[in-house]
Amino acid sequence: MNTNAEERPWGYYIVLADEKDHKVKRIVVYPGGRLSLQRHRLRTEHWFVLSGEGIVTLGDEDIPVQAGRSIDIPVHFLHRIVNKGKGDLTIIEIQSGQGFSEDDIERVEDDYGRIKAKR
């Protein structure tokens, strides 16, 4: 794994570009892993699947994905991805909008206990 990788319980990501008007990540989800069901207030995301296979939840729809498929995630849309394959699921995520901080993640469901209590 790259030394610049940010480890997560489901896998890891590497920031490839972090500019004022966009951010690009390479995200690797291990077999059986899934991201939290989440949404963002400040950004849209475009996911391009490089390898592996999985299911993207986008709003109330479950969309099977594999290498070569892409998904657009609008602002405020609930979304997640789960790796349903036997190997790593790798995606390129392109963020655009008004902010790219990890603080712009509102988790609704999370397998790893990372939901913050409402104040």
N, C-alpha and C positions, 0 to 999 in steps of 0.2 A: 504494500500500500504506500502511496505517496506520502512524504513527510508533511505536506501541507494539507492533508486530509483532515476533515472535521468528523470524528467518529460519532455515530448515533447508535441507538439500540437496534435499529433495523438495517444498518449498513454504514455508509459514509458518503460525504460529498467533498468535492474540491472546487474552489472558486477559480474559474478560468479567466474571468474579466469582471472588474468592479469599477464601473464608470459612473459619472453623474447621472446619465440618462438610461443606463441599463446594467444588469448583472447577469453573468452566465455561470452556471454550475454544471459539473459532471456529477451525477447522482448514481450511486450503486446501491441497490436494494438486494440483500441476501435472500436466498430461497426461504419462503414462508414469512418474510418480513413485510411490514406495511407501515406506511407513514400515517401520522395522525389524520383524522378527518378534520380539515381546517379550512379557513378562508383568510383573505387579505383585504384590508381597507384601501391600501395605497398602490397596489400593483396587479398587473395581469401576468400570467405565465404562459409560456409556450413550451410544451414537452415534446421532444423528439426521441423516440425509442431507438437506441443504437443496437442493443442486443437483449435477448431474453424475451419473456412473455409474462403478461400480467393482466390485471383488471384495474381500470381507472374508474373511480366513482366521481361523477361530475353532476352535482345537484342530486336528482333522484334517479339518475341513469348509471348503469354499470356497463362499461365499454371494454371489450377485450382488446388488448394491444400486443404487438410483437414488433420485431425489428422493422424499421421503415415507416412506422405509423407515427402520426403526431396528433396532439390534442391542444386546443386553446382553452385556457382557463380565465374567464372574465373576473374582474374585481367583484368581491362579495360572494362568489360561488363556492359552495362547499365542495371539497375535492380531496382525494387521496389516491394512492396507487399501492397495490399489493402484488408481490412477486408470487406467481402461481407455478413457476417453472422449477426445474431441478438445478439450474445454474443462476448466476448473478443476472439481475435485470439492471441494465445501464441506460440512463436517459440523460439527455442534455436539456437543461432548463434555462430558458431565456426569460428574464424578468424585465418588464418595462413599466413605467409609471412614475409615481412621485416619491417612492421610498423603498429601500431594499433591505432594511434591517430585519433581523430575526425577531425583533419585537413586534413586527407586523403580522405575526402568526397568531390567529385566534383558533385554538384547538377546541373542538367540540367533543371528540372521542379520541382516546389515546390508549394504546395497549401497554404503555410504559410509565403511566402515572405522571405525565407532564402537564396536566391541565391545571392552570392557575385558578385559585378561588376568586370569585367575583367580590369586589369591595363595595 
